[in-house]
Amino acid sequence: KMRILRYELPTAFPVRLRVADLPDGRMGDCSLMGHKGKKLYLLVRIQADLPQVSALLILWHEYAHALSWTFEHQALDDHGAEWGIALSRTWLILERLE
């Protein structure tokens, strides 16, 4: 599914996906990563023990964060208008897959 999202909805920064045990009861997150002199990328993490359907929904949610992250506006409102538009775009892809 991630490959389809990357192809259909390219982002300003490359996106990497990790399944991990996340702290504080989180189900997923999206963060800008990279060190001085290295290429920046967005890391989307999904909680490891989620059921498959839940993990897919969280992936879509977090990919919307990645999609709304731009070079000019890297610190947008967490769930603001840009994110909402990005989420609707991810859902349109999901609908086509079913």
CNS distance restraints for C-alpha pairs under 8 A (distance, minus, plus):
assign (resid   1 and name CA) (resid   5 and name CA) 6.39 0.50 0.50
assign (resid   2 and name CA) (resid   6 and name CA) 6.15 0.50 0.50
assign (resid   2 and name CA) (resid  17 and name CA) 7.88 0.50 0.50
assign (resid   3 and name CA) (resid   7 and name CA) 6.20 0.50 0.50
assign (resid   4 and name CA) (resid   8 and name CA) 5.94 0.50 0.50
assign (resid   5 and name CA) (resid   9 and name CA) 5.42 0.50 0.50
assign (resid   5 and name CA) (resid  10 and name CA) 7.42 0.50 0.50
assign (resid   5 and name CA) (resid  63 and name CA) 7.97 0.50 0.50
assign (resid   5 and name CA) (resid  90 and name CA) 7.43 0.50 0.50
assign (resid   5 and name CA) (resid  93 and name CA) 7.54 0.50 0.50
assign (resid   6 and name CA) (resid  10 and name CA) 5.19 0.50 0.50
assign (resid   6 and name CA) (resid  11 and name CA) 7.41 0.50 0.50
assign (resid   6 and name CA) (resid  15 and name CA) 7.81 0.50 0.50
assign (resid   8 and name CA) (resid  93 and name CA) 7.67 0.50 0.50
assign (resid   9 and name CA) (resid  67 and name CA) 7.30 0.50 0.50
assign (resid   9 and name CA) (resid  90 and name CA) 7.76 0.50 0.50
assign (resid  10 and name CA) (resid  67 and name CA) 7.29 0.50 0.50
assign (resid  11 and name CA) (resid  15 and name CA) 7.50 0.50 0.50
assign (resid  11 and name CA) (resid  66 and name CA) 6.57 0.50 0.50
assign (resid  11 and name CA) (resid  67 and name CA) 5.09 0.50 0.50
assign (resid  11 and name CA) (resid  68 and name CA) 7.87 0.50 0.50
assign (resid  11 and name CA) (resid  69 and name CA) 7.63 0.50 0.50
assign (resid  11 and name CA) (resid  70 and name CA) 7.89 0.50 0.50
assign (resid  12 and name CA) (resid  67 and name CA) 7.30 0.50 0.50
assign (resid  12 and name CA) (resid  69 and name CA) 6.89 0.50 0.50
assign (resid  12 and name CA) (resid  70 and name CA) 5.56 0.50 0.50
assign (resid  12 and name CA) (resid  71 and name CA) 6.68 0.50 0.50
assign (resid  13 and name CA) (resid  40 and name CA) 6.71 0.50 0.50
assign (resid  13 and name CA) (resid  41 and name CA) 5.19 0.50 0.50
assign (resid  13 and name CA) (resid  42 and name CA) 6.21 0.50 0.50
assign (resid  13 and name CA) (resid  66 and name CA) 7.91 0.50 0.50
assign (resid  13 and name CA) (resid  70 and name CA) 7.79 0.50 0.50
assign (resid  14 and name CA) (resid  40 and name CA) 7.61 0.50 0.50
assign (resid  14 and name CA) (resid  41 and name CA) 4.92 0.50 0.50
assign (resid  14 and name CA) (resid  42 and name CA) 6.09 0.50 0.50
assign (resid  15 and name CA) (resid  41 and name CA) 5.84 0.50 0.50
assign (resid  15 and name CA) (resid  42 and name CA) 4.73 0.50 0.50
assign (resid  15 and name CA) (resid  43 and name CA) 5.87 0.50 0.50
assign (resid  15 and name CA) (resid  44 and name CA) 6.96 0.50 0.50
assign (resid  15 and name CA) (resid  66 and name CA) 7.28 0.50 0.50
assign (resid  16 and name CA) (resid  41 and name CA) 7.23 0.50 0.50
assign (resid  16 and name CA) (resid  42 and name CA) 6.23 0.50 0.50
assign (resid  16 and name CA) (resid  43 and name CA) 4.96 0.50 0.50
assign (resid  16 and name CA) (resid  44 and name CA) 6.07 0.50 0.50
assign (resid  17 and name CA) (resid  43 and name CA) 6.03 0.50 0.50
assign (resid  17 and name CA) (resid  44 and name CA) 4.89 0.50 0.50
assign (resid  17 and name CA) (resid  45 and name CA) 5.87 0.50 0.50
assign (resid  17 and name CA) (resid  46 and name CA) 7.76 0.50 0.50
assign (resid  18 and name CA) (resid  43 and name CA) 7.33 0.50 0.50
assign (resid  18 and name CA) (resid  44 and name CA) 6.28 0.50 0.50
assign (resid  18 and name CA) (resid  45 and name CA) 4.78 0.50 0.50
assign (resid  18 and name CA) (resid  46 and name CA) 6.37 0.50 0.50
assign (resid  19 and name CA) (resid  45 and name CA) 5.64 0.50 0.50
assign (resid  19 and name CA) (resid  46 and name CA) 4.86 0.50 0.50
assign (resid  19 and name CA) (resid  47 and name CA) 5.89 0.50 0.50
assign (resid  19 and name CA) (resid  48 and name CA) 5.18 0.50 0.50
assign (resid  20 and name CA) (resid  45 and name CA) 6.58 0.50 0.50
assign (resid  20 and name CA) (resid  46 and name CA) 6.20 0.50 0.50
assign (resid  20 and name CA) (resid  47 and name CA) 5.33 0.50 0.50
assign (resid  20 and name CA) (resid  48 and name CA) 4.88 0.50 0.50
assign (resid  21 and name CA) (resid  47 and name CA) 5.43 0.50 0.50
assign (resid  21 and name CA) (resid  48 and name CA) 5.47 0.50 0.50
assign (resid  21 and name CA) (resid  49 and name CA) 7.66 0.50 0.50
assign (resid  22 and name CA) (resid  26 and name CA) 5.79 0.50 0.50
assign (resid  22 and name CA) (resid  27 and name CA) 7.04 0.50 0.50
assign (resid  22 and name CA) (resid  28 and name CA) 7.43 0.50 0.50
assign (resid  22 and name CA) (resid  45 and name CA) 7.96 0.50 0.50
assign (resid  22 and name CA) (resid  46 and name CA) 7.64 0.50 0.50
assign (resid  22 and name CA) (resid  47 and name CA) 5.65 0.50 0.50
assign (resid  22 and name CA) (resid  48 and name CA) 7.83 0.50 0.50
assign (resid  26 and name CA) (resid  47 and name CA) 7.03 0.50 0.50
assign (resid  27 and name CA) (resid  46 and name CA) 5.96 0.50 0.50
assign (resid  27 and name CA) (resid  47 and name CA) 4.90 0.50 0.50
assign (resid  27 and name CA) (resid  50 and name CA) 7.73 0.50 0.50
assign (resid  27 and name CA) (resid  58 and name CA) 6.98 0.50 0.50
assign (resid  28 and name CA) (resid  44 and name CA) 7.23 0.50 0.50
assign (resid  28 and name CA) (resid  45 and name CA) 5.29 0.50 0.50
assign (resid  28 and name CA) (resid  46 and name CA) 4.40 0.50 0.50
assign (resid  28 and name CA) (resid  47 and name CA) 5.83 0.50 0.50
assign (resid  28 and name CA) (resid  58 and name CA) 6.26 0.50 0.50
assign (resid  28 and name CA) (resid  59 and name CA) 7.54 0.50 0.50
assign (resid  28 and name CA) (resid  62 and name CA) 6.76 0.50 0.50
assign (resid  29 and name CA) (resid  43 and name CA) 7.98 0.50 0.50
assign (resid  29 and name CA) (resid  44 and name CA) 5.75 0.50 0.50
assign (resid  29 and name CA) (resid  45 and name CA) 5.37 0.50 0.50
assign (resid  29 and name CA) (resid  46 and name CA) 6.90 0.50 0.50
assign (resid  29 and name CA) (resid  62 and name CA) 6.05 0.50 0.50
assign (resid  30 and name CA) (resid  42 and name CA) 6.55 0.50 0.50
assign (resid  30 and name CA) (resid  43 and name CA) 5.50 0.50 0.50
assign (resid  30 and name CA) (resid  44 and name CA) 4.45 0.50 0.50
assign (resid  30 and name CA) (resid  45 and name CA) 6.44 0.50 0.50
assign (resid  30 and name CA) (resid  62 and name CA) 5.87 0.50 0.50
assign (resid  30 and name CA) (resid  63 and name CA) 7.70 0.50 0.50
assign (resid  30 and name CA) (resid  65 and name CA) 6.59 0.50 0.50
assign (resid  30 and name CA) (resid  66 and name CA) 6.68 0.50 0.50
assign (resid  31 and name CA) (resid  42 and name CA) 5.48 0.50 0.50
assign (resid  31 and name CA) (resid  43 and name CA) 5.29 0.50 0.50
assign (resid  31 and name CA) (resid  44 and name CA) 6.74 0.50 0.50
assign (resid  32 and name CA) (resid  40 and name CA) 6.90 0.50 0.50
assign (resid  32 and name CA) (resid  41 and name CA) 5.83 0.50 0.50
assign (resid  32 and name CA) (resid  42 and name CA) 4.52 0.50 0.50
assign (resid  32 and name CA) (resid  43 and name CA) 6.36 0.50 0.50
assign (resid  33 and name CA) (resid  40 and name CA) 5.68 0.50 0.50
assign (resid  33 and name CA) (resid  41 and name CA) 5.33 0.50 0.50
assign (resid  33 and name CA) (resid  42 and name CA) 5.80 0.50 0.50
assign (resid  33 and name CA) (resid  43 and name CA) 6.56 0.50 0.50
assign (resid  34 and name CA) (resid  38 and name CA) 5.96 0.50 0.50
assign (resid  34 and name CA) (resid  39 and name CA) 6.11 0.50 0.50
assign (resid  34 and name CA) (resid  40 and name CA) 4.59 0.50 0.50
assign (resid  34 and name CA) (resid  41 and name CA) 6.32 0.50 0.50
assign (resid  35 and name CA) (resid  39 and name CA) 7.51 0.50 0.50
assign (resid  35 and name CA) (resid  40 and name CA) 7.35 0.50 0.50
assign (resid  42 and name CA) (resid  66 and name CA) 6.58 0.50 0.50
assign (resid  44 and name CA) (resid  59 and name CA) 7.72 0.50 0.50
assign (resid  44 and name CA) (resid  62 and name CA) 6.40 0.50 0.50
assign (resid  44 and name CA) (resid  63 and name CA) 7.15 0.50 0.50
assign (resid  44 and name CA) (resid  66 and name CA) 7.83 0.50 0.50
assign (resid  46 and name CA) (resid  55 and name CA) 6.62 0.50 0.50
assign (resid  46 and name CA) (resid  58 and name CA) 6.96 0.50 0.50
assign (resid  46 and name CA) (resid  59 and name CA) 6.81 0.50 0.50
assign (resid  47 and name CA) (resid  55 and name CA) 7.42 0.50 0.50
assign (resid  50 and name CA) (resid  54 and name CA) 6.00 0.50 0.50
assign (resid  50 and name CA) (resid  55 and name CA) 5.57 0.50 0.50
assign (resid  51 and name CA) (resid  55 and name CA) 6.11 0.50 0.50
assign (resid  52 and name CA) (resid  56 and name CA) 6.22 0.50 0.50
assign (resid  53 and name CA) (resid  57 and name CA) 6.36 0.50 0.50
assign (resid  54 and name CA) (resid  58 and name CA) 6.19 0.50 0.50
assign (resid  55 and name CA) (resid  59 and name CA) 6.04 0.50 0.50
assign (resid  56 and name CA) (resid  60 and name CA) 6.30 0.50 0.50
assign (resid  57 and name CA) (resid  61 and name CA) 6.29 0.50 0.50
assign (resid  58 and name CA) (resid  62 and name CA) 6.06 0.50 0.50
assign (resid  59 and name CA) (resid  63 and name CA) 5.88 0.50 0.50
assign (resid  60 and name CA) (resid  64 and name CA) 6.27 0.50 0.50
assign (resid  60 and name CA) (resid  87 and name CA) 7.21 0.50 0.50
assign (resid  60 and name CA) (resid  90 and name CA) 6.18 0.50 0.50
assign (resid  60 and name CA) (resid  91 and name CA) 7.42 0.50 0.50
assign (resid  61 and name CA) (resid  65 and name CA) 6.89 0.50 0.50
assign (resid  61 and name CA) (resid  87 and name CA) 6.42 0.50 0.50
assign (resid  62 and name CA) (resid  66 and name CA) 6.55 0.50 0.50
assign (resid  63 and name CA) (resid  67 and name CA) 6.04 0.50 0.50
assign (resid  63 and name CA) (resid  87 and name CA) 7.89 0.50 0.50
assign (resid  63 and name CA) (resid  90 and name CA) 7.65 0.50 0.50
assign (resid  64 and name CA) (resid  68 and name CA) 6.12 0.50 0.50
assign (resid  64 and name CA) (resid  83 and name CA) 6.04 0.50 0.50
assign (resid  64 and name CA) (resid  84 and name CA) 7.80 0.50 0.50
assign (resid  64 and name CA) (resid  86 and name CA) 4.92 0.50 0.50
assign (resid  64 and name CA) (resid  87 and name CA) 4.78 0.50 0.50
assign (resid  64 and name CA) (resid  89 and name CA) 8.00 0.50 0.50
assign (resid  64 and name CA) (resid  90 and name CA) 6.61 0.50 0.50
assign (resid  65 and name CA) (resid  69 and name CA) 6.26 0.50 0.50
assign (resid  65 and name CA) (resid  78 and name CA) 7.70 0.50 0.50
assign (resid  65 and name CA) (resid  83 and name CA) 6.00 0.50 0.50
assign (resid  65 and name CA) (resid  86 and name CA) 7.41 0.50 0.50
assign (resid  65 and name CA) (resid  87 and name CA) 7.91 0.50 0.50
assign (resid  67 and name CA) (resid  83 and name CA) 7.75 0.50 0.50
assign (resid  67 and name CA) (resid  86 and name CA) 6.00 0.50 0.50
assign (resid  68 and name CA) (resid  76 and name CA) 7.98 0.50 0.50
assign (resid  68 and name CA) (resid  82 and name CA) 5.82 0.50 0.50
assign (resid  68 and name CA) (resid  83 and name CA) 5.38 0.50 0.50
assign (resid  68 and name CA) (resid  86 and name CA) 5.88 0.50 0.50
assign (resid  69 and name CA) (resid  73 and name CA) 6.49 0.50 0.50
assign (resid  69 and name CA) (resid  74 and name CA) 5.35 0.50 0.50
assign (resid  69 and name CA) (resid  75 and name CA) 7.51 0.50 0.50
assign (resid  69 and name CA) (resid  76 and name CA) 7.23 0.50 0.50
assign (resid  70 and name CA) (resid  74 and name CA) 5.51 0.50 0.50
assign (resid  76 and name CA) (resid  80 and name CA) 7.28 0.50 0.50
assign (resid  76 and name CA) (resid  82 and name CA) 7.92 0.50 0.50
assign (resid  77 and name CA) (resid  83 and name CA) 7.91 0.50 0.50
assign (resid  78 and name CA) (resid  83 and name CA) 7.27 0.50 0.50
assign (resid  79 and name CA) (resid  83 and name CA) 5.47 0.50 0.50
assign (resid  79 and name CA) (resid  84 and name CA) 6.63 0.50 0.50
assign (resid  80 and name CA) (resid  84 and name CA) 6.27 0.50 0.50
assign (resid  81 and name CA) (resid  85 and name CA) 6.29 0.50 0.50
assign (resid  82 and name CA) (resid  86 and name CA) 6.25 0.50 0.50
assign (resid  83 and name CA) (resid  87 and name CA) 6.04 0.50 0.50
assign (resid  84 and name CA) (resid  88 and name CA) 6.27 0.50 0.50
assign (resid  85 and name CA) (resid  89 and name CA) 6.37 0.50 0.50
assign (resid  86 and name CA) (resid  90 and name CA) 6.41 0.50 0.50
assign (resid  87 and name CA) (resid  91 and name CA) 6.28 0.50 0.50
assign (resid  88 and name CA) (resid  92 and name CA) 6.33 0.50 0.50
assign (resid  89 and name CA) (resid  93 and name CA) 6.70 0.50 0.50
assign (resid  90 and name CA) (resid  94 and name CA) 6.39 0.50 0.50
assign (resid  91 and name CA) (resid  95 and name CA) 6.13 0.50 0.50
assign (resid  92 and name CA) (resid  96 and name CA) 6.49 0.50 0.50
assign (resid  93 and name CA) (resid  97 and name CA) 6.52 0.50 0.50
assign (resid  94 and name CA) (resid  98 and name CA) 6.69 0.50 0.50
